[in-house]
Amino acid sequence: MFRELPGDGVKKEIDAYIRESVRSFAGEGIVPKLAVIRAGDDDGQKYYESAILRQSNEYGIETQAINFTSNIGQALVEVTLQAVNEDESVHGIILLRPLPGGINSEKLRTMLNPAKDVDAITDISIAELFAGKEDAFFACTAEACMEVMRYHGIDPAGRRVTILGRSLTVGKPLAIMMLNADATVTVCHSRTPEEDQIKACREADIVVLATGRTQAYGSKYFKDGQIILDVGTGTGRDGKMHGDLDIEEIKETGEISDLAYTPVPGGIGRVTTAILLRNIIKAAKKG
């Protein structure tokens, strides 16, 4: 049996909290505000940005979308980031990554004001994750994975978890979150041989796909009874939005008949946006 694990239920829970918080802020004359910085035309980033802007408007959260072409220079991005760092009306900043090759992402990451780091990429946010600080900002996509599991009654304690991808926004923080939840974690990445990736995935109870390789993971990676958390977003073979999981190939081969997975769209991404906006509320309350 193939079973989807949608993000709608989690999103509704977070929605209610955000709407009540925005109403409370309005009584104090405060409007939570988020700045979104994007460079280039990555499909996944554009999809995420549009979801942020749409949901922010629904909640009454103000947004400032700052878009650059892929050939933007380092200096202009730095000046822009510093301006929103210092803008007291901006409570949170998200720097959509990866940035174009000519941009020093690491320098921008260290420049970001930790008090506005709603996607948890600064050293302070990472340290607070390791320390298990409850009121810290956590990487939104990684936290979305944990929230979806919680909502659907999936306890990672004692289970084997394989994560494909080691990014600062998903793979690395999620590995720590899973460890904190008493899972046994394996992380694979671009330098992990394919046969080792396949072995690690097939031995896991829970597999997280966070590589950005659209529809790249089919039946040879999985076995019956697994839970797949699909973090990827990209344009698939049919021109529509898909994740890293190739669920069509899996169903066509017939080798697997029992799989639970998060859909794309409608799964992890839907919850990620809600958590980002929940972090804006957290930032506004702190500030």
PASEBA-1860 file (N, C-alpha, C; in nm, 3 decimals):
! residues 287
1> MFRELPGD> 0.085/-0.120/0.000/0.000/0.000/0.000/0.088/0.124/0.000 ~ 0.058/0.219/-0.089/0.129/0.346/-0.092/0.047/0.449/-0.014 ~ 0.112/0.512/0.082/0.041/0.606/0.170/0.112/0.741/0.172 ~ 0.039/0.845/0.137/0.096/0.980/0.142/0.092/1.035/0.284 ~ 0.193/1.116/0.316/0.201/1.184/0.446/0.196/1.334/0.419 ~ 0.077/1.390/0.397/0.066/1.531/0.361/0.100/1.624/0.476 ~ 0.131/1.749/0.440/0.166/1.846/0.542/0.051/1.936/0.584 ~ -0.067/1.915/0.528/-0.180/2.006/0.553/-0.217/2.016/0.701
9> GVKKEIDA> -0.221/1.903/0.768/-0.263/1.904/0.909/-0.168/1.982/0.997 ~ -0.038/1.963/0.975/0.062/2.038/1.052/0.050/2.187/1.023 ~ 0.034/2.218/0.894/0.024/2.358/0.855/-0.093/2.427/0.923 ~ -0.206/2.358/0.934/-0.323/2.417/0.999/-0.296/2.448/1.145 ~ -0.224/2.360/1.213/-0.188/2.385/1.352/-0.103/2.512/1.364 ~ -0.004/2.523/1.276/0.086/2.640/1.280/0.012/2.766/1.238 ~ -0.077/2.751/1.139/-0.159/2.864/1.092/-0.231/2.932/1.208 ~ -0.296/2.852/1.288/-0.376/2.906/1.398/-0.290/2.987/1.494
17> YIRESVRS> -0.171/2.936/1.523/-0.078/3.008/1.613/-0.033/3.140/1.551 ~ 0.002/3.137/1.422/0.051/3.259/1.357/-0.057/3.366/1.351 ~ -0.177/3.326/1.312/-0.286/3.425/1.299/-0.317/3.491/1.434 ~ -0.319/3.413/1.539/-0.346/3.469/1.672/-0.234/3.563/1.713 ~ -0.110/3.527/1.681/0.004/3.612/1.717/0.003/3.743/1.641 ~ -0.031/3.738/1.511/-0.038/3.860/1.431/-0.146/3.953/1.484 ~ -0.260/3.896/1.524/-0.366/3.978/1.584/-0.318/4.044/1.713 ~ -0.245/3.970/1.792/-0.192/4.023/1.917/-0.093/4.137/1.891
25> FAGEGIVP> -0.006/4.117/1.791/0.091/4.222/1.756/0.020/4.348/1.707 ~ -0.089/4.330/1.632/-0.161/4.444/1.577/-0.209/4.536/1.688 ~ -0.247/4.479/1.801/-0.291/4.559/1.915/-0.179/4.643/1.973 ~ -0.055/4.603/1.944/0.062/4.678/1.992/0.122/4.767/1.883 ~ 0.057/4.767/1.766/0.107/4.848/1.655/0.229/4.789/1.587 ~ 0.245/4.657/1.595/0.361/4.590/1.537/0.316/4.504/1.420 ~ 0.388/4.514/1.308/0.364/4.429/1.192/0.488/4.344/1.168 ~ 0.483/4.213/1.191/0.600/4.127/1.165/0.642/4.139/1.019
33> KLAVIRAG> 0.773/4.145/0.997/0.823/4.166/0.861/0.940/4.073/0.830 ~ 0.936/4.016/0.710/1.039/3.924/0.662/1.102/3.978/0.534 ~ 1.235/3.972/0.525/1.307/4.004/0.402/1.355/3.875/0.338 ~ 1.324/3.856/0.210/1.365/3.736/0.136/1.465/3.778/0.028 ~ 1.585/3.722/0.034/1.690/3.755/-0.063/1.715/3.635/-0.151 ~ 1.699/3.654/-0.282/1.722/3.546/-0.379/1.805/3.597/-0.495 ~ 1.901/3.514/-0.540/1.983/3.548/-0.657/1.976/3.432/-0.757 ~ 1.943/3.463/-0.882/1.934/3.359/-0.984/1.791/3.313/-1.005
41> DDDGQKYY> 1.778/3.205/-1.084/1.646/3.158/-1.125/1.624/3.010/-1.096 ~ 1.675/2.963/-0.983/1.655/2.823/-0.945/1.506/2.797/-0.925 ~ 1.454/2.690/-0.987/1.311/2.660/-0.980/1.263/2.637/-0.837 ~ 1.341/2.561/-0.761/1.301/2.531/-0.624/1.295/2.656/-0.538 ~ 1.393/2.747/-0.556/1.395/2.870/-0.479/1.278/2.961/-0.517 ~ 1.248/2.969/-0.645/1.138/3.053/-0.690/1.005/3.001/-0.637 ~ 0.991/2.869/-0.635/0.869/2.807/-0.582/0.856/2.838/-0.433 ~ 0.965/2.824/-0.360/0.965/2.850/-0.216/0.935/2.998/-0.189
49> ESAILRQS> 0.999/3.086/-0.265/0.977/3.229/-0.247/0.830/3.267/-0.271 ~ 0.772/3.215/-0.377/0.633/3.248/-0.408/0.540/3.197/-0.298 ~ 0.572/3.081/-0.241/0.491/3.028/-0.131/0.503/3.118/-0.008 ~ 0.623/3.165/0.019/0.646/3.255/0.133/0.565/3.383/0.118 ~ 0.574/3.444/-0.001/0.505/3.571/-0.024/0.353/3.553/-0.016 ~ 0.304/3.445/-0.073/0.159/3.421/-0.072/0.107/3.400/0.070 ~ 0.175/3.314/0.146/0.128/3.284/0.281/0.148/3.403/0.375 ~ 0.255/3.476/0.357/0.277/3.595/0.439/0.162/3.693/0.425
57> NEYGIETQ> 0.119/3.712/0.302/0.008/3.803/0.275/-0.120/3.755/0.342 ~ -0.142/3.623/0.341/-0.262/3.566/0.404/-0.261/3.588/0.554 ~ -0.143/3.583/0.614/-0.131/3.597/0.760/-0.129/3.743/0.806 ~ -0.094/3.834/0.714/-0.075/3.973/0.755/0.068/4.002/0.794 ~ 0.160/3.918/0.749/0.303/3.941/0.770/0.357/4.016/0.649 ~ 0.429/4.124/0.674/0.484/4.203/0.565/0.609/4.135/0.509 ~ 0.629/4.143/0.378/0.748/4.084/0.317/0.818/4.185/0.228 ~ 0.949/4.168/0.220/1.033/4.248/0.130/1.112/4.151/0.044
65> AINFTSNI> 1.071/4.134/-0.081/1.138/4.040/-0.172/1.250/4.114/-0.245 ~ 1.373/4.065/-0.229/1.490/4.126/-0.291/1.549/4.023/-0.387 ~ 1.537/4.047/-0.517/1.582/3.952/-0.618/1.699/4.008/-0.700 ~ 1.798/3.923/-0.723/1.913/3.959/-0.805/1.928/3.859/-0.920 ~ 1.992/3.903/-1.028/2.024/3.810/-1.136/2.141/3.722/-1.094 ~ 2.164/3.614/-1.166/2.269/3.519/-1.129/2.410/3.577/-1.142 ~ 2.426/3.688/-1.217/2.559/3.747/-1.234/2.581/3.866/-1.140 ~ 2.504/3.873/-1.032/2.518/3.982/-0.936/2.656/3.977/-0.869
73> GQALVEVT> 2.709/4.093/-0.835/2.839/4.099/-0.769/2.828/4.086/-0.618 ~ 2.936/4.042/-0.556/2.941/4.020/-0.411/2.911/4.148/-0.334 ~ 2.969/4.258/-0.376/2.958/4.383/-0.300/2.813/4.429/-0.285 ~ 2.735/4.419/-0.393/2.597/4.466/-0.387/2.513/4.377/-0.295 ~ 2.537/4.247/-0.297/2.463/4.157/-0.209/2.498/4.189/-0.063 ~ 2.626/4.214/-0.036/2.668/4.246/0.101/2.604/4.375/0.150 ~ 2.603/4.477/0.066/2.542/4.605/0.104/2.393/4.587/0.133 ~ 2.327/4.510/0.050/2.184/4.484/0.067/2.157/4.409/0.196
81> LQAVNEDE> 2.237/4.307/0.222/2.219/4.229/0.344/2.242/4.314/0.468 ~ 2.343/4.397/0.464/2.371/4.483/0.579/2.257/4.581/0.604 ~ 2.195/4.628/0.496/2.085/4.724/0.510/1.966/4.660/0.581 ~ 1.932/4.536/0.544/1.818/4.472/0.612/1.857/4.424/0.752 ~ 1.986/4.396/0.771/2.034/4.365/0.907/2.004/4.480/1.003 ~ 2.024/4.602/0.953/2.012/4.721/1.037/1.873/4.782/1.037 ~ 1.785/4.735/0.949/1.650/4.790/0.938/1.566/4.737/1.056 ~ 1.528/4.823/1.147/1.454/4.781/1.267/1.314/4.732/1.235
89> SVHGIILL> 1.261/4.764/1.118/1.127/4.717/1.081/1.130/4.572/1.033 ~ 1.247/4.522/1.000/1.262/4.384/0.953/1.295/4.293/1.072 ~ 1.210/4.195/1.096/1.230/4.105/1.210/1.306/3.978/1.172 ~ 1.296/3.938/1.044/1.363/3.816/1.002/1.414/3.827/0.859 ~ 1.521/3.752/0.831/1.581/3.751/0.698/1.605/3.607/0.656 ~ 1.569/3.575/0.532/1.605/3.445/0.477/1.687/3.466/0.350 ~ 1.801/3.403/0.346/1.893/3.411/0.233/1.881/3.278/0.158 ~ 1.809/3.279/0.046/1.784/3.155/-0.026/1.914/3.103/-0.087
97> RPLPGGIN> 1.942/2.975/-0.059/2.064/2.913/-0.103/2.033/2.783/-0.178 ~ 2.126/2.737/-0.265/2.259/2.792/-0.288/2.255/2.920/-0.371 ~ 2.354/3.005/-0.348/2.370/3.128/-0.423/2.454/3.100/-0.547 ~ 2.451/3.189/-0.646/2.532/3.169/-0.768/2.680/3.151/-0.735 ~ 2.749/3.082/-0.824/2.888/3.045/-0.801/2.982/3.160/-0.770 ~ 2.955/3.279/-0.822/3.046/3.391/-0.798/3.027/3.460/-0.665 ~ 2.932/3.413/-0.585/2.901/3.476/-0.456/2.963/3.394/-0.343 ~ 3.027/3.465/-0.249/3.085/3.401/-0.131/2.974/3.380/-0.028
105> SEKLRTML> 2.912/3.265/-0.032/2.799/3.236/0.056/2.840/3.234/0.202 ~ 2.959/3.184/0.228/3.005/3.172/0.366/3.019/3.310/0.431 ~ 3.068/3.407/0.356/3.082/3.542/0.411/2.944/3.601/0.442 ~ 2.849/3.581/0.353/2.714/3.633/0.375/2.651/3.567/0.498 ~ 2.675/3.438/0.512/2.620/3.366/0.627/2.671/3.425/0.758 ~ 2.800/3.459/0.762/2.857/3.514/0.884/2.813/3.658/0.907 ~ 2.773/3.727/0.800/2.726/3.865/0.812/2.584/3.874/0.867 ~ 2.505/3.770/0.847/2.364/3.774/0.883/2.345/3.796/1.033
113> NPAKDVDA> 2.258/3.888/1.068/2.228/3.918/1.208/2.161/3.797/1.273 ~ 2.224/3.733/1.372/2.167/3.613/1.434/2.027/3.633/1.490 ~ 1.995/3.755/1.532/1.862/3.782/1.587/1.754/3.777/1.480 ~ 1.796/3.783/1.352/1.701/3.779/1.240/1.718/3.653/1.157 ~ 1.796/3.559/1.206/1.832/3.439/1.132/1.722/3.334/1.140 ~ 1.610/3.356/1.073/1.493/3.271/1.087/1.507/3.136/1.016 ~ 1.613/3.118/0.935/1.637/2.988/0.874/1.756/2.917/0.938 ~ 1.808/2.974/1.047/1.907/2.908/1.133/2.034/2.865/1.059
121> ITDISIAE> 2.102/2.960/0.993/2.225/2.925/0.923/2.349/2.988/0.986 ~ 2.332/3.076/1.083/2.448/3.139/1.147/2.510/3.044/1.250 ~ 2.633/3.075/1.289/2.704/2.991/1.386/2.629/2.986/1.520 ~ 2.570/3.098/1.560/2.497/3.100/1.686/2.377/3.008/1.681 ~ 2.302/3.011/1.571/2.185/2.924/1.558/2.226/2.777/1.558 ~ 2.335/2.747/1.489/2.384/2.609/1.484/2.427/2.562/1.622 ~ 2.496/2.648/1.695/2.540/2.613/1.830/2.421/2.589/1.922 ~ 2.317/2.670/1.906/2.198/2.653/1.990/2.124/2.524/1.956
129> LFAGKEDA> 2.131/2.481/1.829/2.073/2.352/1.792/2.147/2.239/1.863 ~ 2.280/2.244/1.859/2.359/2.141/1.926/2.330/2.139/2.076 ~ 2.311/2.258/2.133/2.288/2.268/2.277/2.144/2.234/2.315 ~ 2.056/2.224/2.215/1.917/2.192/2.242/1.840/2.305/2.307 ~ 1.878/2.429/2.275/1.810/2.545/2.332/1.669/2.556/2.276 ~ 1.570/2.558/2.362/1.431/2.547/2.317/1.379/2.668/2.240 ~ 1.424/2.787/2.274/1.369/2.907/2.207/1.457/2.953/2.091 ~ 1.546/2.866/2.043/1.634/2.902/1.933/1.561/2.890/1.799
137> FFACTAEA> 1.623/2.947/1.695/1.575/2.924/1.559/1.636/2.793/1.510 ~ 1.554/2.709/1.448/1.603/2.585/1.389/1.579/2.589/1.238 ~ 1.664/2.523/1.162/1.651/2.520/1.016/1.509/2.476/0.979 ~ 1.441/2.558/0.900/1.297/2.539/0.878/1.263/2.407/0.810 ~ 1.338/2.370/0.707/1.306/2.247/0.636/1.333/2.125/0.723 ~ 1.442/2.129/0.798/1.472/2.019/0.888/1.365/2.006/0.996 ~ 1.324/2.120/1.052/1.219/2.117/1.154/1.086/2.070/1.094 ~ 1.062/2.104/0.967/0.939/2.059/0.901/0.935/1.907/0.894
145> CMEVMRYH> 1.049/1.844/0.868/1.055/1.697/0.865/1.013/1.639/1.000 ~ 1.065/1.699/1.107/1.032/1.650/1.240/0.885/1.672/1.274 ~ 0.831/1.787/1.232/0.691/1.818/1.260/0.597/1.724/1.185 ~ 0.630/1.692/1.059/0.546/1.601/0.981/0.546/1.463/1.045 ~ 0.661/1.417/1.091/0.667/1.287/1.158/0.584/1.288/1.286 ~ 0.597/1.395/1.363/0.521/1.404/1.488/0.371/1.398/1.460 ~ 0.326/1.475/1.361/0.184/1.481/1.331/0.129/1.346/1.287 ~ 0.208/1.271/1.213/0.161/1.143/1.161/0.197/1.026/1.253
153> GIDPAGRR> 0.241/1.059/1.375/0.265/0.956/1.473/0.387/0.870/1.448 ~ 0.488/0.927/1.382/0.611/0.854/1.351/0.719/0.894/1.451 ~ 0.760/0.801/1.534/0.862/0.826/1.635/0.996/0.771/1.584 ~ 1.096/0.859/1.563/1.225/0.811/1.511/1.311/0.739/1.615 ~ 1.272/0.742/1.740/1.352/0.679/1.847/1.376/0.531/1.817 ~ 1.501/0.493/1.820/1.537/0.354/1.798/1.535/0.310/1.652 ~ 1.502/0.400/1.560/1.495/0.364/1.419/1.622/0.406/1.345 ~ 1.645/0.340/1.235/1.759/0.375/1.149/1.714/0.479/1.046
161> VTILGRSL> 1.786/0.589/1.042/1.752/0.699/0.951/1.869/0.724/0.857 ~ 1.841/0.727/0.727/1.943/0.764/0.628/1.903/0.895/0.563 ~ 1.994/0.991/0.565/1.971/1.122/0.505/2.061/1.137/0.384 ~ 2.003/1.162/0.267/2.081/1.190/0.147/2.089/1.342/0.131 ~ 2.208/1.396/0.154/2.227/1.541/0.148/2.285/1.591/0.279 ~ 2.380/1.683/0.272/2.446/1.733/0.393/2.448/1.885/0.398 ~ 2.348/1.948/0.339/2.345/2.095/0.338/2.326/2.150/0.478 ~ 2.362/2.276/0.492/2.348/2.344/0.620/2.203/2.370/0.655
169> TVGKPLAI> 2.116/2.373/0.554/1.975/2.403/0.578/1.888/2.278/0.596 ~ 1.939/2.162/0.557/1.859/2.040/0.573/1.940/1.926/0.635 ~ 2.030/1.869/0.559/2.097/1.746/0.600/2.166/1.751/0.735 ~ 2.252/1.851/0.754/2.329/1.859/0.878/2.241/1.886/1.000 ~ 2.156/1.990/0.998/2.072/2.012/1.116/1.973/1.898/1.142 ~ 1.922/1.838/1.035/1.826/1.729/1.053/1.894/1.608/1.117 ~ 2.020/1.585/1.083/2.094/1.474/1.145/2.102/1.494/1.296 ~ 2.127/1.618/1.339/2.133/1.647/1.483/1.995/1.631/1.547
177> MMLNADAT> 1.891/1.681/1.481/1.755/1.667/1.534/1.717/1.521/1.549 ~ 1.752/1.439/1.450/1.721/1.297/1.457/1.800/1.230/1.570 ~ 1.926/1.268/1.586/2.005/1.214/1.697/1.945/1.254/1.831 ~ 1.902/1.380/1.841/1.838/1.427/1.964/1.708/1.352/1.993 ~ 1.648/1.297/1.886/1.524/1.220/1.901/1.553/1.070/1.914 ~ 1.681/1.037/1.939/1.725/0.899/1.966/1.719/0.805/1.846 ~ 1.734/0.861/1.725/1.747/0.777/1.606/1.895/0.744/1.582 ~ 1.920/0.641/1.504/2.055/0.607/1.458/2.067/0.660/1.316
185> VTVCHSRT> 2.162/0.751/1.293/2.162/0.830/1.170/2.283/0.802/1.081 ~ 2.257/0.787/0.951/2.360/0.778/0.848/2.338/0.893/0.751 ~ 2.444/0.964/0.718/2.434/1.075/0.622/2.517/1.041/0.498 ~ 2.454/1.046/0.381/2.523/1.025/0.254/2.525/1.157/0.177 ~ 2.621/1.171/0.085/2.635/1.297/0.011/2.695/1.269/-0.126 ~ 2.732/1.375/-0.197/2.776/1.360/-0.336/2.903/1.277/-0.351 ~ 2.983/1.265/-0.246/3.104/1.186/-0.252/3.084/1.042/-0.202 ~ 2.963/1.012/-0.159/2.933/0.875/-0.117/2.907/0.792/-0.242
193> PEEDQIKA> 2.979/0.681/-0.264/2.954/0.598/-0.382/2.809/0.555/-0.391 ~ 2.758/0.547/-0.513/2.616/0.515/-0.532/2.577/0.384/-0.466 ~ 2.664/0.283/-0.477/2.628/0.154/-0.417/2.616/0.164/-0.265 ~ 2.695/0.253/-0.203/2.685/0.274/-0.059/2.559/0.351/-0.023 ~ 2.521/0.446/-0.109/2.395/0.518/-0.087/2.276/0.422/-0.094 ~ 2.277/0.336/-0.194/2.167/0.240/-0.210/2.159/0.149/-0.088 ~ 2.275/0.099/-0.044/2.278/0.010/0.072/2.226/0.081/0.197 ~ 2.272/0.206/0.218/2.228/0.281/0.337/2.079/0.308/0.334
201> CREADIVV> 2.026/0.339/0.216/1.882/0.365/0.205/1.801/0.238/0.230 ~ 1.842/0.128/0.172/1.765/0.005/0.185/1.770/-0.053/0.327 ~ 1.873/-0.015/0.404/1.884/-0.064/0.542/1.809/0.025/0.641 ~ 1.760/0.140/0.594/1.697/0.236/0.684/1.548/0.210/0.703 ~ 1.497/0.260/0.816/1.353/0.261/0.840/1.292/0.389/0.784 ~ 1.369/0.497/0.793/1.326/0.629/0.745/1.435/0.683/0.653 ~ 1.397/0.728/0.535/1.492/0.785/0.439/1.452/0.930/0.411 ~ 1.548/1.021/0.419/1.524/1.161/0.387/1.598/1.194/0.258
209> LATGRTQA> 1.526/1.242/0.157/1.584/1.279/0.029/1.598/1.431/0.023 ~ 1.721/1.480/0.024/1.744/1.624/0.027/1.863/1.660/-0.061 ~ 1.860/1.613/-0.186/1.972/1.637/-0.277/1.941/1.738/-0.386 ~ 1.813/1.761/-0.413/1.777/1.850/-0.523/1.788/1.784/-0.659 ~ 1.801/1.651/-0.662/1.806/1.576/-0.788/1.665/1.524/-0.818 ~ 1.592/1.601/-0.895/1.450/1.574/-0.916/1.425/1.437/-0.979 ~ 1.337/1.360/-0.916/1.296/1.227/-0.961/1.415/1.134/-0.986 ~ 1.517/1.145/-0.902/1.640/1.066/-0.922/1.642/0.937/-0.842
217> YGSKYFKD> 1.548/0.920/-0.748/1.554/0.806/-0.658/1.433/0.715/-0.676 ~ 1.460/0.601/-0.739/1.355/0.505/-0.770/1.365/0.379/-0.687 ~ 1.307/0.272/-0.738/1.287/0.150/-0.660/1.415/0.085/-0.611 ~ 1.527/0.102/-0.680/1.649/0.034/-0.636/1.701/0.087/-0.502 ~ 1.652/0.204/-0.460/1.697/0.262/-0.334/1.614/0.217/-0.213 ~ 1.500/0.156/-0.236/1.405/0.137/-0.127/1.359/-0.008/-0.112 ~ 1.285/-0.033/-0.006/1.224/-0.162/0.021/1.088/-0.140/0.085 ~ 1.009/-0.244/0.093/0.876/-0.233/0.153/0.884/-0.190/0.300
225> GQIILDVG> 0.785/-0.110/0.340/0.771/-0.073/0.480/0.844/0.052/0.523 ~ 0.909/0.119/0.429/0.987/0.238/0.467/0.902/0.365/0.467 ~ 0.957/0.467/0.533/0.900/0.601/0.536/0.997/0.693/0.463 ~ 0.949/0.765/0.361/1.034/0.854/0.281/0.991/0.999/0.302 ~ 1.082/1.080/0.350/1.059/1.223/0.364/1.128/1.292/0.246 ~ 1.051/1.343/0.154/1.103/1.401/0.030/1.111/1.553/0.042 ~ 1.232/1.604/0.049/1.255/1.747/0.069/1.273/1.820/-0.064 ~ 1.302/1.746/-0.171/1.336/1.809/-0.298/1.220/1.882/-0.364
233> TGTGRDGK> 1.254/1.983/-0.442/1.157/2.052/-0.528/1.225/2.089/-0.657 ~ 1.165/2.052/-0.768/1.222/2.084/-0.898/1.121/2.050/-1.007 ~ 1.156/2.084/-1.129/1.069/2.056/-1.242/1.096/1.915/-1.293 ~ 0.992/1.834/-1.297/1.008/1.695/-1.336/0.997/1.674/-1.485 ~ 0.997/1.548/-1.525/0.993/1.512/-1.667/0.867/1.562/-1.737 ~ 0.759/1.577/-1.659/0.633/1.623/-1.719/0.614/1.773/-1.712 ~ 0.719/1.844/-1.667/0.712/1.989/-1.659/0.645/2.040/-1.533 ~ 0.604/1.948/-1.444/0.539/1.986/-1.319/0.637/1.976/-1.202
241> MHGDLDIE> 0.594/2.028/-1.086/0.678/2.023/-0.968/0.683/1.883/-0.910 ~ 0.805/1.835/-0.884/0.826/1.705/-0.824/0.937/1.713/-0.721 ~ 0.950/1.608/-0.642/1.058/1.600/-0.545/1.170/1.512/-0.595 ~ 1.258/1.469/-0.506/1.368/1.380/-0.541/1.319/1.237/-0.565 ~ 1.210/1.200/-0.501/1.154/1.066/-0.513/1.086/1.046/-0.648 ~ 1.117/0.934/-0.713/1.050/0.900/-0.839/0.940/0.799/-0.808 ~ 0.831/0.847/-0.753/0.723/0.758/-0.711/0.656/0.692/-0.831 ~ 0.658/0.758/-0.945/0.598/0.699/-1.065/0.674/0.573/-1.107
249> EIKETGEI> 0.806/0.579/-1.106/0.888/0.463/-1.143/0.868/0.349/-1.043 ~ 0.859/0.384/-0.916/0.841/0.282/-0.812/0.709/0.209/-0.832 ~ 0.604/0.282/-0.861/0.473/0.219/-0.881/0.471/0.136/-1.009 ~ 0.541/0.183/-1.113/0.541/0.113/-1.241/0.617/-0.019/-1.234 ~ 0.729/-0.022/-1.161/0.809/-0.144/-1.155/0.740/-0.255/-1.077 ~ 0.660/-0.217/-0.976/0.589/-0.315/-0.897/0.676/-0.392/-0.799 ~ 0.801/-0.348/-0.783/0.892/-0.417/-0.691/0.862/-0.384/-0.545 ~ 0.799/-0.269/-0.524/0.765/-0.224/-0.390/0.614/-0.200/-0.384
257> SDLAYTPV> 0.552/-0.246/-0.276/0.407/-0.229/-0.265/0.364/-0.161/-0.136 ~ 0.460/-0.134/-0.047/0.427/-0.076/0.084/0.526/0.036/0.116 ~ 0.479/0.160/0.099/0.567/0.275/0.118/0.486/0.394/0.166 ~ 0.536/0.465/0.266/0.474/0.590/0.311/0.569/0.703/0.272 ~ 0.515/0.809/0.214/0.604/0.915/0.164/0.533/1.051/0.168 ~ 0.614/1.156/0.176/0.559/1.291/0.171/0.547/1.335/0.026 ~ 0.432/1.387/-0.015/0.413/1.427/-0.155/0.482/1.560/-0.185 ~ 0.510/1.582/-0.313/0.562/1.711/-0.361/0.481/1.749/-0.483
265> PGGIGRVT> 0.410/1.863/-0.480/0.396/1.954/-0.364/0.297/1.898/-0.261 ~ 0.287/1.970/-0.150/0.189/1.936/-0.048/0.245/1.864/0.072 ~ 0.377/1.847/0.078/0.436/1.776/0.189/0.526/1.862/0.276 ~ 0.655/1.832/0.275/0.751/1.903/0.359/0.756/2.052/0.327 ~ 0.751/2.086/0.199/0.760/2.227/0.159/0.649/2.312/0.217 ~ 0.529/2.256/0.221/0.415/2.330/0.275/0.436/2.363/0.423 ~ 0.494/2.270/0.495/0.518/2.290/0.637/0.640/2.381/0.658 ~ 0.739/2.370/0.570/0.860/2.453/0.580/0.823/2.601/0.579
273> TAILLRNI> 0.739/2.640/0.487/0.699/2.781/0.477/0.628/2.826/0.604 ~ 0.540/2.743/0.656/0.468/2.777/0.778/0.564/2.794/0.896 ~ 0.665/2.708/0.905/0.762/2.717/1.015/0.848/2.842/1.001 ~ 0.884/2.876/0.878/0.959/3.000/0.856/0.881/3.119/0.910 ~ 0.752/3.124/0.880/0.670/3.236/0.925/0.645/3.229/1.075 ~ 0.640/3.109/1.130/0.633/3.097/1.276/0.760/3.152/1.341 ~ 0.873/3.134/1.273/0.998/3.190/1.324/1.000/3.342/1.319 ~ 0.928/3.399/1.222/0.916/3.545/1.218/0.842/3.594/1.343
281> IKAAKKG> 0.740/3.521/1.382/0.667/3.556/1.504/0.760/3.547/1.624 ~ 0.840/3.441/1.628/0.936/3.423/1.737/1.036/3.540/1.741 ~ 1.084/3.581/1.623/1.180/3.691/1.615/1.116/3.822/1.660 ~ 0.991/3.844/1.618/0.922/3.968/1.655/0.899/3.973/1.806 ~ 0.870/3.859/1.866/0.849/3.855/2.012/0.979/3.882/2.087 ~ 1.090/3.834/2.032/1.219/3.858/2.095/1.261/4.004/2.083 ~ 1.225/4.062/1.966/1.274/4.197/1.937/1.186/4.307/1.982
END
